[in-house]
Amino acid sequence: MADETLTHRDYARYARLTLEDLARQCEAEAFHASGPGGQGVNTSDSAVRMRHVPTGITVVSREQRSQLQNRQACLRKIQHQLEVRARRPKVRKATKPSKAARQRRLDAKKRRSDIKATRRRPGADD
């Protein structure tokens, strides 16, 4: 079962594994591919769904007619996902709007207010 509290360091550790080691941690399932491809796709269990058990990442490959090639494609997709998730998140810095930005916002609100005021009937200043 995938642990929801994985950090980028955990994903980086998995991303460093070889494809063979990664394959040992995965569950693979072959099934009939749907869609275009004709007889080669429809008559064999060539599509592969693979799940990396420790992280819960699931990918599907049905691009090739060969189940073996689709398994390799799944492993590459899982490795790519691990690399993407292994990136350190950007540090967010708290910022305040500048004085000029605050003034521009207030000016825009005033202009909008004036536009709306001109839509009222004359003498309806309640």
C-alpha positions as CSV (number, residue, x, y, z in Angstrom):
1,M,0.0,0.0,0.0
2,A,1.3,3.4,-0.9
3,D,2.3,5.7,1.9
4,E,0.9,9.2,1.4
5,T,3.7,10.9,3.3
6,L,6.5,10.3,0.9
7,T,8.9,13.2,0.4
8,H,11.0,14.1,-2.6
9,R,13.9,12.4,-0.9
10,D,12.0,9.1,-0.9
11,Y,11.1,9.4,-4.6
12,A,14.8,10.3,-5.3
13,R,15.9,7.1,-3.6
14,Y,13.5,5.0,-5.8
15,A,14.5,6.9,-8.9
16,R,18.1,5.9,-8.5
17,L,17.2,2.2,-8.7
18,T,18.0,0.3,-11.9
19,L,15.1,-0.9,-14.1
20,E,15.7,-4.4,-12.9
21,D,15.4,-3.5,-9.3
22,L,12.4,-1.3,-10.0
23,A,10.7,-4.2,-11.8
24,R,11.1,-6.3,-8.7
25,Q,9.0,-3.8,-6.7
26,C,6.2,-3.6,-9.3
27,E,3.1,-5.6,-9.9
28,A,2.3,-6.1,-13.6
29,E,-1.0,-7.1,-15.3
30,A,-1.4,-7.8,-19.0
31,F,-4.8,-7.2,-20.7
32,H,-6.3,-6.7,-24.1
33,A,-5.6,-3.3,-25.5
34,S,-8.4,-1.4,-27.0
35,G,-8.4,1.2,-29.7
36,P,-6.6,1.3,-33.0
37,G,-4.1,-1.4,-33.9
38,G,-6.1,-4.1,-35.6
39,Q,-5.6,-7.8,-35.2
40,G,-2.2,-7.6,-33.4
41,V,-3.8,-5.6,-30.6
42,N,-7.1,-7.3,-30.3
43,T,-6.0,-10.9,-30.2
44,S,-3.3,-10.8,-27.6
45,D,-2.9,-9.6,-24.0
46,S,-0.2,-7.1,-25.1
47,A,-1.1,-4.1,-23.1
48,V,0.5,-3.8,-19.6
49,R,-0.7,-2.0,-16.5
50,M,2.1,-1.7,-13.9
51,R,2.0,-0.5,-10.3
52,H,5.0,0.5,-8.2
53,V,4.0,-1.0,-4.9
54,P,6.0,1.3,-2.5
55,T,4.8,4.5,-4.0
56,G,1.4,3.5,-5.6
57,I,2.4,5.0,-9.0
58,T,0.4,3.2,-11.8
59,V,1.1,3.5,-15.5
60,V,-0.3,1.8,-18.6
61,S,1.5,1.1,-21.9
62,R,-0.2,-0.3,-25.0
63,E,1.9,1.4,-27.7
64,Q,3.7,-1.7,-28.9
65,R,2.3,-5.1,-30.1
66,S,4.8,-6.9,-27.8
67,Q,4.0,-7.4,-24.1
68,L,7.7,-7.4,-23.3
69,Q,8.2,-4.0,-25.0
70,N,5.2,-2.6,-23.2
71,R,6.6,-3.8,-19.8
72,Q,9.8,-2.0,-20.6
73,A,7.9,1.1,-21.5
74,C,6.0,1.0,-18.2
75,L,9.2,0.7,-16.3
76,R,10.6,3.8,-18.1
77,K,7.3,5.7,-17.4
78,I,7.5,4.8,-13.7
79,Q,11.1,5.8,-13.5
80,H,10.2,9.2,-15.2
81,Q,7.4,9.7,-12.7
82,L,9.8,9.0,-9.8
83,E,12.3,11.5,-11.2
84,V,9.6,14.2,-11.6
85,R,8.4,13.6,-8.0
86,A,12.0,13.6,-6.7
87,R,12.5,17.3,-7.6
88,R,12.9,19.5,-4.6
89,P,9.9,21.8,-4.2
90,K,10.6,25.5,-4.7
91,V,10.9,27.4,-1.5
92,R,8.1,30.0,-1.4
93,K,8.9,33.4,-0.1
94,A,6.1,35.6,1.4
95,T,5.8,38.9,-0.4
96,K,3.7,42.0,-0.1
97,P,2.3,44.0,-2.9
98,S,4.4,47.1,-3.6
99,K,3.1,50.6,-2.8
100,A,2.6,51.2,-6.6
101,A,0.7,47.9,-7.0
102,R,-1.7,48.8,-4.2
103,Q,-2.3,52.2,-5.7
104,R,-2.9,50.7,-9.2
105,R,-5.5,48.4,-7.6
106,L,-7.3,51.2,-5.8
107,D,-7.3,53.3,-9.0
108,A,-8.8,50.4,-11.0
109,K,-11.5,50.0,-8.3
110,K,-12.3,53.7,-8.4
111,R,-12.5,53.6,-12.2
112,R,-14.8,50.6,-12.1
113,S,-17.0,52.3,-9.4
114,D,-17.3,55.4,-11.7
115,I,-18.3,53.3,-14.6
116,K,-21.0,51.6,-12.6
117,A,-22.2,54.9,-11.2
118,T,-22.9,56.2,-14.7
119,R,-25.3,53.3,-15.2
120,R,-27.7,54.5,-12.6
121,R,-30.8,56.5,-13.3
122,P,-30.4,60.2,-12.7
123,G,-31.7,61.3,-9.4
124,A,-31.4,57.8,-7.9
125,D,-28.7,58.8,-5.4
126,D,-30.2,57.2,-2.3
